[in-house]
Amino acid sequence: MIQCVVFDFDGTLVLSNAIKREAFFFIATKFEQGVDRMTILLDQDSGDRSSIIQRFAEETGCVCQCDELVAEYSKYVHNGILSCQDREGAIEILSQLRHSSIPAYVNSATPQNNLEASIRERYPAGTFQGVYGGSNSKFRNLKAISAHAAVAPEEIVMVGDGIDDANAAEAFGCAFVGVAGGGLERRVGSSQLSENLTDIAVLLGSAQRGVINHE
């Protein structure tokens, strides 16, 4: 029986994937052929913001500006997230979980400080029992969440739109619900992925390890 629900943030609770991609090009436009270089990097690299910007800085000869570029990227994303759209059903499922006393957590690759700032500004206090970001891996965050909530892996469901979300859940041994719109679509196809997070309410009772099929 599921006793804890863990959500990825970007692309899962909020439809911010496009904003994060825009932010890379926002900093790339400052450099000659920067947009072309960034396009290639984003097609090749699924790393976090710091690793992608580090590679970009190395290729453009601006390594000394790397920290400044990461800060600019983070500011652009933070401002965009404040006004971006919630995934359909996100507010409803968070409310349902709160009223049913099933704890909700966030597990994201976004740096911890940036993630906490976004959560504070978008959600009422107490919406989540814990917020876990980078630089820890999502697998390590799941272990920490399991310990904090005092629940076993088989009592947790991870909800996410990325391949890293699915891989972390599989490695940890918990259930996984995939949502559409992220990198996971390229692996499993959209037919197995949910558009609306209220689907989780129906699926919680029968969640199994692996991607839950909604057909």
N, C-alpha and C positions, 0 to 999 in steps of 0.2 A: 504494500500500500504506500502511495506517495505521501511523504510527510514534509517535503521541502521542494520548492521550485526555484531554479536558478536561471536568470536571464542574461544573455548577452545584451549589450546596450545598443551600439550603433548598428542600424539595419534591422534590429529585432524589436526593441521597445520604441525607438525613434527612427524615422526614415532618413537617416543622415549620411548614408553611403555616398550620395552624390555630392554632398557638402564636403566630405573628406577628400574626395577626388578633386573637386574645385580648388581646395586649399593647396594641393600640390602644384597646380598650375598657376595659382596666385603668386607663389614664390618663384616659380620657374620663369615667369615673364620678365623678371629682373635681369636675366642673363641672356647673352647672345645664343641663339639656338637652344635656349633652355626648355622651351615647350617640346621640341622634338626629342631632346634627351630624356625629359621626364616621361613622355609617352612611352618610350622604349622601356624605361625602368619599371613603370607601372604594369606594363604587359608581361614583364619578366619576374618581378619581385612581389611576393605576397607578405613581405616582412612588415614590421611596425613602422610608425612615422620616422623614428630616429634612424633606423637602418636604411630606409629609402632615401632620406635626406642626406645622410652621410655619404652614400654612394653618389648621389647627385652632386654634392659638394666636391667630392674627389674628381669627378669627371669634368667639372667646370672650373676646377682650380680655385675654389673658394672655401677650402676646408676651414680657414680661420673664421668664417662666418657661419659655421654649421650650427652652433648653439643659438645664434640669432635667428637663423632660418627656422629651426624647430620651434622657437618661441613665437615667431610670426605665424607659422602654420597652426599652432595650438590656439592662438588668439582668434584666428579666422574661423576655425572649427567651433570653438566655444561660442562665439557670437552667433554663428549660424544655427547651432543646435538649440539655442534658446527660443528660436522662432520656428523651427522645423516641425513637420507634422508627426504626430504619434502614429505608430502602426495601428490599423483598425483593431479594435478590441483590447488594446493595451491597458487603457485606464480601467475598463470594465473588469478585466481579469485580475488586475492588481487589487481592486476594491473587493472582489469576491474572495481572493486569497486572504486578505486582511480580516474580513468578517468571518471566515471559516477557520481562522487561527493557524493557517498553513503559512509558515514563514517564507518570504521571498527574498532572494539575494541577487546581486548583480555580479557577473563575472566577465570582465572585459580586458582586452589588450591595451586599452587607453591608459596612459600613465595615471597612477593613483590620484595625484593631486588634481589633475584636469578632470578626471572622472567624478571625483567627489564634488567638485565645484558645479559640474553640470547637473548632478543628481540633486544637490541642494536647491538649485534654482528652478528645477522642473517639477519636483514632487514634494508633497507634504512630508514633514518629519514623521518618521515611523513607517513609511511605505515599505522600506527594506530593512531587514534585520542586519544586513552587512553589505558593504560595497567593496569588491576586490578587483583591483586593476593591475596594470603592469608596474614593475617589470617582471613579476612572477608569471609563470606560464598558466594557462587556463587549467591544466591538470593539477598543478600545485594549488591553485585557488580552490578547486573542487575539494581537494583534501582538507584545506583550511576551513571551508564552509561546512563540510561533513562534521569536523570536530566541533566547530562553534555551535552548530544546530543539534549536535549529539544524535545524529541519524546515520544509518548505514548507507553505503552507495546505492543499494537496491531500493532505498526509500526516497531517492532524489531523482528529479527529472531536470535535465538541462535543456534550455530552449535557445536556439541560435540559428543564424543564417549562414554561418561560415563553415568551411571544411575544418578549421581548427576547433570549432565548437564540437563538431561531430567526433573528431579524433580524440579530444579530451574526454568526452563522455564515454567513448568506447574503452579507452585506456583505464579510466577510473572504474568502470563497471556500472554506471548508472544509466537510466533511461534517457532518451534524447528525442525531442520534437524539433524537426527542422521547419524553418519558415522561409518563404520565398523572397527573392530579390537580391540575394547575396551570392557568394562564390559557391555555396553548396548546390545551387541549381545546376552547375556544370557537372557535378558528380552524379546526382541522383535524378535529375529532371524535376520539373515543376509539379508533376502529378502527385509526388509524395510529400509535398511541402504545403504548409498552411499559409494563407494570406491573412487570416483573422485570428488573433490570439485568444479569442473566446472559445475557439476549438479546444483549447487545453482543458477547459472545464469538463468537456465530454470525455476526453481521452485519459484523464488522470487515473481513473479507476482501472484501466486496462493497459497502461503503459508497459512496454517491454523494452529490453535493451535494444539499441540500434534505432534507426530512423523509423518513426511510426508512420505507417501508410494510412493516408486519409481517404483512400478510395472505398 
